[in-house]
Amino acid sequence: MSVRYELDIHTHTIASGHGSTATITDMAKAAAARNIKMLGISDHGPRTFGGGRASYFRSLANAQKERLGVRMLYGAEANIVDRKGRLDLPDEVLSRLDFVIASMHRPILKPGSKEENTETYLRVMANPYVTVIGHCSDTHFPADPFRLFFEARKRHILLEINNSSLSPEGYRGDTRFADLVILNLSAHFHYPVLFSSDSHGTAHIGDFAYAEELAGRAQIPEGLILNRSAEGFLEFLRKDK
């Protein structure tokens, strides 16, 4: 598989904590250098230590829509905080963002059984502001990828293939099986998929090497990978759930 990717929406700045010192401008500069046309900033929500407060995410509505020739989208990686599927940012804030990634993180949410985690994800998908389910192949939060896929398809939500998780340096266990299931279902049902770098800072913006290799094994058509077209991704966002 050889295709030029135009966007990366799962990235983190200094506002996410985790030791990153990169500003939004730093991120845009790195994206421009790698010929990324559209960059999404998705800092961690307030339950993450060092993550952004609600006021930070409110202020993003006034942020520059283009930096250094890169189209900017401003979102959040909101934390799933309980089994009811509630997030750590209120709907009033989520509704103003360009996109919302919802993810399970330790120690914010205690890992549950496969059934518990699956049901929690399904409840999260009922939130009309959720655009993407983040790293749902995390082995610490095992879930049924078949049920997740069909609910995501029903609700017009994306399941990301997280390149950081697939990296040998990843800390979410061996995510390849669940990711392959998602990719194969996407290919079979002709439903799009999203690659994410999950870059904390500038180092990995636009890096989808491991996700691309796995997608090649699943023989997923390039046209189903939303990262290949900034306009295609925006069109997906515009469609009603």
C-alpha positions as semicolon CSV with decimal commas, in nm:
position;residue;x (nm);y (nm);z (nm)
1;M;0,000;0,000;0,000
2;S;0,148;0,333;-0,104
3;V;-0,058;0,648;-0,067
4;R;0,005;1,003;0,048
5;Y;-0,186;1,089;0,362
6;E;-0,331;1,437;0,402
7;L;-0,445;1,448;0,764
8;D;-0,373;1,342;1,118
9;I;-0,627;1,440;1,383
10;H;-0,509;1,256;1,696
11;T;-0,220;1,468;1,823
12;H;-0,127;1,625;2,155
13;T;0,037;1,953;2,259
14;I;0,177;2,081;2,586
15;A;-0,186;2,119;2,701
16;S;-0,211;1,740;2,733
17;G;0,062;1,703;2,994
18;H;0,265;1,380;2,952
19;G;0,584;1,583;2,930
20;S;0,516;1,728;2,585
21;T;0,640;2,085;2,536
22;A;0,507;2,143;2,182
23;T;0,274;2,434;2,116
24;I;-0,001;2,429;1,853
25;T;0,228;2,635;1,626
26;D;0,509;2,381;1,674
27;M;0,268;2,106;1,572
28;A;0,154;2,297;1,263
29;K;0,515;2,363;1,161
30;A;0,596;1,991;1,182
31;A;0,280;1,901;0,990
32;A;0,366;2,148;0,714
33;A;0,718;2,004;0,685
34;R;0,564;1,659;0,631
35;N;0,313;1,782;0,372
36;I;0,015;1,721;0,601
37;K;-0,273;1,935;0,475
38;M;-0,498;1,907;0,781
39;L;-0,395;1,873;1,144
40;G;-0,626;1,797;1,433
41;I;-0,530;1,896;1,787
42;S;-0,689;1,658;2,036
43;D;-0,553;1,733;2,380
44;H;-0,650;1,523;2,679
45;G;-0,952;1,621;2,885
46;P;-0,931;1,751;3,243
47;R;-0,930;1,413;3,418
48;T;-0,586;1,344;3,270
49;F;-0,311;1,475;3,497
50;G;-0,189;1,793;3,330
51;G;-0,470;1,780;3,071
52;G;-0,665;2,078;2,944
53;R;-0,936;2,244;3,151
54;A;-1,281;2,308;3,008
55;S;-1,186;2,674;2,958
56;Y;-0,899;2,571;2,729
57;F;-1,130;2,375;2,503
58;R;-1,383;2,660;2,498
59;S;-1,110;2,898;2,382
60;L;-1,029;2,681;2,078
61;A;-1,331;2,824;1,898
62;N;-1,124;3,142;1,854
63;A;-0,804;2,968;1,743
64;Q;-0,658;3,015;1,394
65;K;-0,820;2,796;1,130
66;E;-0,500;2,786;0,926
67;R;-0,140;2,790;1,042
68;L;0,161;2,784;0,811
69;G;-0,058;2,663;0,527
70;V;-0,207;2,376;0,730
71;R;-0,583;2,356;0,781
72;M;-0,644;2,324;1,156
73;L;-0,915;2,130;1,336
74;Y;-0,958;2,163;1,711
75;G;-1,099;1,877;1,911
76;A;-1,039;1,682;2,229
77;E;-0,949;1,334;2,343
78;A;-1,210;1,316;2,615
79;N;-1,175;1,059;2,890
80;I;-1,449;0,804;2,948
81;V;-1,496;0,837;3,323
82;D;-1,754;0,571;3,418
83;R;-1,955;0,273;3,301
84;K;-2,244;0,499;3,206
85;G;-2,023;0,629;2,925
86;R;-1,989;0,982;3,058
87;L;-1,698;1,199;2,944
88;D;-1,484;1,448;3,134
89;L;-1,599;1,744;2,925
90;P;-1,959;1,872;2,927
91;D;-2,172;1,860;2,612
92;E;-2,171;2,239;2,604
93;V;-1,794;2,223;2,538
94;L;-1,801;1,916;2,312
95;S;-2,062;2,076;2,088
96;R;-1,821;2,360;1,998
97;L;-1,533;2,136;1,890
98;D;-1,459;2,021;1,536
99;F;-1,438;1,658;1,649
100;V;-1,430;1,449;1,966
101;I;-1,225;1,136;2,035
102;A;-1,352;0,932;2,332
103;S;-1,102;0,699;2,498
104;M;-1,050;0,476;2,799
105;H;-0,739;0,552;3,002
106;R;-0,596;0,411;3,321
107;P;-0,621;0,507;3,605
108;I;-0,917;0,730;3,517
109;L;-1,132;0,426;3,442
110;K;-1,069;0,091;3,604
111;P;-1,042;-0,185;3,342
112;G;-1,344;-0,409;3,335
113;S;-1,443;-0,735;3,172
114;K;-1,476;-0,764;2,795
115;E;-1,854;-0,735;2,831
116;E;-1,832;-0,434;3,063
117;N;-1,588;-0,250;2,839
118;T;-1,794;-0,324;2,528
119;E;-2,116;-0,200;2,688
120;T;-1,939;0,115;2,806
121;Y;-1,815;0,192;2,454
122;L;-2,167;0,139;2,318
123;R;-2,305;0,389;2,569
124;V;-2,035;0,639;2,473
125;M;-2,132;0,607;2,107
126;A;-2,480;0,729;2,196
127;N;-2,328;1,072;2,266
128;P;-2,407;1,279;1,954
129;Y;-2,080;1,473;1,979
130;V;-1,847;1,171;1,970
131;T;-1,672;1,137;1,634
132;V;-1,404;0,876;1,701
133;I;-1,346;0,596;1,952
134;G;-0,980;0,610;2,046
135;H;-0,749;0,306;2,066
136;C;-1,038;0,066;2,130
137;S;-0,803;-0,229;2,069
138;D;-0,620;-0,157;2,398
139;T;-0,569;-0,498;2,562
140;H;-0,604;-0,344;2,908
141;F;-0,966;-0,266;2,815
142;P;-1,065;-0,573;2,611
143;A;-1,379;-0,526;2,404
144;D;-1,570;-0,706;2,131
145;P;-1,451;-0,548;1,801
146;F;-1,749;-0,690;1,611
147;R;-2,006;-0,518;1,834
148;L;-1,803;-0,197;1,836
149;F;-1,780;-0,193;1,458
150;F;-2,150;-0,246;1,394
151;E;-2,250;0,017;1,651
152;A;-1,998;0,263;1,510
153;R;-2,130;0,201;1,160
154;K;-2,487;0,249;1,281
155;R;-2,402;0,579;1,452
156;H;-2,161;0,717;1,191
157;I;-1,859;0,700;1,423
158;L;-1,500;0,603;1,340
159;L;-1,290;0,339;1,513
160;E;-0,930;0,450;1,490
161;I;-0,633;0,233;1,405
162;N;-0,384;0,378;1,649
163;N;-0,028;0,368;1,516
164;S;0,121;0,433;1,859
165;S;-0,054;0,124;1,997
166;L;0,087;-0,089;1,714
167;S;0,440;0,037;1,763
168;P;0,690;-0,199;1,931
169;E;0,725;0,075;2,192
170;G;0,348;0,078;2,250
171;Y;0,213;0,012;2,599
172;R;-0,136;-0,116;2,516
173;G;-0,036;-0,477;2,454
174;D;-0,071;-0,665;2,126
175;T;-0,353;-0,476;1,956
176;R;-0,308;-0,634;1,614
177;F;-0,588;-0,892;1,632
178;A;-0,863;-0,644;1,726
179;D;-0,732;-0,391;1,474
180;L;-0,728;-0,655;1,201
181;V;-1,089;-0,747;1,280
182;I;-1,189;-0,381;1,249
183;L;-0,996;-0,341;0,923
184;N;-1,144;-0,656;0,771
185;L;-1,496;-0,552;0,870
186;S;-1,434;-0,207;0,722
187;A;-1,320;-0,364;0,394
188;H;-1,611;-0,609;0,382
189;F;-1,883;-0,356;0,463
190;H;-1,714;-0,069;0,278
191;Y;-1,708;0,155;0,585
192;P;-1,422;0,403;0,634
193;V;-1,145;0,375;0,887
194;L;-0,914;0,635;1,040
195;F;-0,541;0,606;1,109
196;S;-0,411;0,804;1,406
197;S;-0,054;0,881;1,504
198;D;-0,145;0,971;1,867
199;S;0,168;1,186;1,854
200;H;0,251;1,350;2,185
201;G;0,452;1,640;2,052
202;T;0,582;1,674;1,699
203;A;0,785;1,356;1,660
204;H;0,523;1,125;1,510
205;I;0,280;1,357;1,332
206;G;0,162;1,182;1,015
207;D;0,340;0,857;1,103
208;F;0,108;0,566;1,020
209;A;0,368;0,306;0,925
210;Y;0,239;0,025;1,149
211;A;-0,127;0,101;1,076
212;E;-0,051;0,104;0,703
213;E;0,125;-0,233;0,720
214;L;-0,170;-0,389;0,901
215;A;-0,419;-0,236;0,657
216;G;-0,218;-0,390;0,374
217;R;-0,260;-0,732;0,533
218;A;-0,636;-0,673;0,549
219;Q;-0,632;-0,561;0,185
220;I;-0,849;-0,263;0,270
221;P;-0,907;-0,035;-0,031
222;E;-0,713;0,291;-0,006
223;G;-1,034;0,484;-0,062
224;L;-1,166;0,366;0,277
225;I;-0,875;0,521;0,466
226;L;-1,000;0,869;0,548
227;N;-0,648;1,003;0,605
228;R;-0,587;1,005;0,231
229;S;-0,827;1,297;0,176
230;A;-0,880;1,604;0,392
231;E;-1,198;1,683;0,200
232;G;-1,318;1,327;0,241
233;F;-1,277;1,351;0,615
234;L;-1,463;1,682;0,629
235;E;-1,743;1,528;0,424
236;F;-1,764;1,245;0,677
237;L;-1,793;1,499;0,959
238;R;-2,071;1,684;0,781
239;K;-2,292;1,380;0,744
240;D;-2,566;1,339;1,002
241;K;-2,527;1,052;1,244
